[in-house]
């Protein structure tokens, strides 16, 4: 279990990629963004997002799905061997989202799992440009507003070993750029709730996977590899600025 704090958007994406391509144990990473980030799904064009106002940095995720504006949120990534999750993609999303649902419930935020199969989160090339715009099957929405509060996406590797990277964003306060998001702030004070949310998220995800959480830090070689690769996660038109 890694808690790396708020770091540069490109470094965030690069470190998750290093963990995905590594051969270590299942790793849950919690982090934030400094400055804010606007992450694009792997298959999205950057052009529609270049004029989005804000002090954010634009980056591309290794995972698919729609764009997310990351500001006041708790982000988590899960890098693990594919055998740890159900083979069926929608079942894997549902397993993890139910764990997040329980974690949010423990801080007083009631959320609902949208019924159905598949869903926006499981689509590499979504119809909607923004991940949080329209909830889909297996997404989590705030019970009192119906707005999506958790956005997730995955990347799956087959070689040299079957591995999965799962990205999840839990909105604490809806960003000005995406006011349609649900948020912890819709129900409780996120400043007071955030520390407990970190603990409950670790408990519930590890429990859902049948694993015991062990606090750790990123290895120096992992950090170095992420620093060296960070620029490659910026859209080509922005590199070198």
C-alpha positions in Angstrom: 0.0 0.0 0.0 1.6 3.3 -1.2 0.4 6.7 -0.2 2.5 9.1 -2.3 0.6 12.3 -1.6 -0.1 15.1 -4.1 2.5 15.0 -7.0 2.9 16.2 -10.6 0.2 14.9 -13.0 2.7 13.4 -15.5 4.6 11.8 -12.7 1.4 10.3 -11.3 0.6 8.6 -14.6 4.2 7.4 -15.1 4.5 5.9 -11.7 1.2 4.0 -12.2 2.6 2.7 -15.5 5.8 1.5 -13.8 3.7 -0.4 -11.3 1.6 -1.9 -14.0 4.7 -3.2 -15.9 6.4 -4.4 -12.7 6.4 -7.8 -11.2 5.7 -6.9 -7.6 2.7 -7.9 -5.5 -0.7 -6.3 -5.8 -0.2 -2.6 -5.1 -2.8 -0.1 -4.0 -1.6 3.5 -4.4 -3.4 6.6 -3.0 -2.4 10.0 -4.3 -3.4 13.6 -5.2 -2.5 16.1 -7.8 -0.2 19.2 -7.6 -1.0 21.2 -9.6 -4.4 19.9 -10.7 -4.5 17.5 -13.6 -6.8 17.0 -16.6 -6.3 13.4 -17.6 -7.4 12.0 -21.0 -8.3 8.4 -21.6 -5.6 6.6 -23.7 -7.6 6.9 -26.9 -8.9 10.4 -26.6 -7.7 13.4 -28.7 -6.3 16.3 -26.7 -7.6 19.0 -29.1 -11.1 19.3 -27.5 -9.6 19.9 -24.1 -6.8 22.5 -24.8 -9.1 25.4 -24.1 -10.4 24.1 -20.7 -9.7 26.9 -18.2 -7.7 26.4 -15.1 -4.2 26.0 -13.8 -4.1 22.3 -14.5 -1.7 20.2 -16.6 -3.0 18.0 -19.3 -1.8 14.4 -19.3 -2.8 11.1 -20.8 -3.7 8.1 -18.7 -2.5 4.6 -19.6 -6.2 3.5 -19.0 -9.1 4.2 -21.3 -12.4 6.0 -20.7 -13.3 9.7 -20.7 -11.5 12.8 -19.5 -11.3 13.6 -15.7 -10.5 16.9 -14.1 -8.5 16.0 -11.0 -8.4 18.7 -8.3 -10.0 18.1 -4.8 -10.2 14.3 -5.0 -8.8 11.1 -3.6 -7.3 9.1 -6.5 -6.4 5.4 -6.2 -4.6 3.0 -8.5 -4.5 -0.7 -8.3 -1.7 -2.6 -10.1 -1.9 -6.4 -9.8 -1.8 -9.7 -11.6 -4.9 -10.3 -13.6 -5.7 -13.6 -11.7 -6.5 -11.6 -8.5 -9.6 -10.0 -10.2 -12.5 -11.8 -11.9 -11.8 -12.7 -15.5 -15.0 -10.9 -16.6 -14.3 -7.2 -16.9 -17.7 -5.9 -15.6 -17.4 -8.3 -12.6 -14.0 -6.8 -11.7 -15.4 -3.3 -11.8 -18.4 -4.3 -9.7 -16.2 -6.0 -7.1 -14.0 -2.9 -6.7 -16.9 -0.4 -6.9 -18.8 -2.2 -4.2 -15.7 -1.9 -2.0 -15.5 1.8 -2.7 -19.3 2.0 -1.9 -18.7 0.5 1.5 -15.8 2.8 2.2 -17.9 5.8 1.4 -20.8 4.5 3.4 -18.5 4.3 6.5 -17.9 8.1 6.3 -21.6 8.8 5.9 -21.8 9.2 2.1 -24.5 6.9 0.7 -23.8 5.9 -2.9 -25.6 3.6 -5.2 -24.2 1.1 -7.7 -25.9 1.6 -11.1 -27.5 -1.7 -12.2 -26.5 -3.3 -15.4 -23.5 -4.8 -17.3 -20.5 -3.1 -18.8 -20.9 0.7 -18.5 -19.0 3.8 -19.4 -16.1 2.8 -17.1 -15.4 -0.4 -19.0 -15.3 1.3 -22.5 -11.9 2.2 -23.8 -13.5 4.7 -26.3 -16.4 6.3 -24.5 -19.2 8.2 -26.4 -19.1 11.0 -23.8 -15.9 13.1 -23.6 -16.1 13.6 -19.8 -16.0 10.5 -17.6 -18.3 12.0 -15.0 -20.9 13.5 -17.3 -23.4 10.5 -17.5 -23.4 7.5 -15.1 -23.3 4.1 -16.7 -23.9 0.5 -15.4 -21.6 -0.4 -12.5 -20.8 3.3 -11.8 -21.3 4.8 -8.3 -23.6 7.8 -7.9 -24.5 9.9 -4.8 -27.9 8.6 -3.6 -29.3 12.0 -2.8 -28.4 13.6 -6.2 -27.9 10.8 -8.7 -24.6 12.3 -9.8 -21.5 10.2 -10.5 -19.0 10.4 -7.7 -16.4 7.7 -8.7 -14.8 7.4 -12.1 -12.8 4.3 -13.0 -10.9 2.8 -16.0 -8.6 -0.1 -16.6 -5.7 -1.2 -18.7 -4.9 -4.9 -19.2 -1.7 -6.4 -20.3 -1.2 -9.9 -21.6 2.6 -10.0 -22.0 5.1 -10.6 -20.5 2.5 -11.5 -17.8 -1.2 -10.8 -17.4 -1.5 -7.6 -15.4 -4.2 -5.0 -14.7 -4.0 -1.3 -13.8 -7.3 0.1 -12.4 -7.6 3.8 -11.9 -10.3 5.3 -9.7 -11.1 8.9 -8.8 -13.3 9.8 -5.8 -14.4 13.4 -6.0 -14.2 15.3 -2.7 -15.4 18.6 -4.2 -16.7 19.0 -7.8 -14.2 21.0 -9.9 -15.4 24.3 -11.5 -14.5 22.7 -14.9 -16.8 19.7 -14.3 -19.6 20.9 -12.0 -21.8 17.9 -12.9 -19.7 15.6 -10.7 -21.1 14.2 -7.6 -18.9 14.7 -4.5 -18.3 13.9 -0.9 -19.1 17.5 -0.2 -22.7 16.9 -1.3 -23.2 15.0 1.9 -20.4 15.7 4.5 -17.4 18.0 5.0 -14.6 16.5 2.9 -11.9 18.1 5.0 -13.0 16.2 8.0 -13.9 13.0 6.1 -10.9 12.6 3.9 -8.5 11.0 6.5 -11.1 8.3 7.4 -11.9 7.7 3.8 -8.3 6.9 3.1 -8.4 4.3 5.9 -11.7 2.8 4.9 -10.7 2.6 1.3 -7.6 0.6 2.1 -9.7 -1.7 4.4 -12.5 -2.4 1.9 -10.4 -2.9 -1.2 -7.9 -5.2 0.5 -10.8 -7.1 2.1 -12.6 -7.5 -1.3 -9.4 -8.9 -2.8 -8.7 -11.2 0.2 -5.4 -9.5 0.8 -3.7 -8.0 3.8 -2.6 -4.3 3.5 1.1 -3.7 4.1 2.3 -0.1 4.2 5.3 0.5 1.9 7.1 3.2 -0.1 7.9 3.2 -3.8 11.3 1.7 -4.6 14.0 4.2 -5.7 14.3 2.6 -9.1 10.5 2.9 -9.6 10.6 6.6 -8.8 13.6 7.1 -11.1 11.8 5.2 -13.9 8.7 7.3 -13.4 10.6 10.6 -13.5 12.3 9.6 -16.7 9.1 8.5 -18.4 6.9 11.4 -17.1 7.1 13.5 -20.2 5.8 10.7 -22.4 2.4 11.0 -20.6 1.9 14.6 -21.8 0.1 15.1 -25.2 2.6 15.5 -28.0 1.6 19.1 -28.6 2.5 20.1 -25.0 5.8 18.4 -24.6 8.8 20.6 -24.0 6.7 23.6 -22.9 
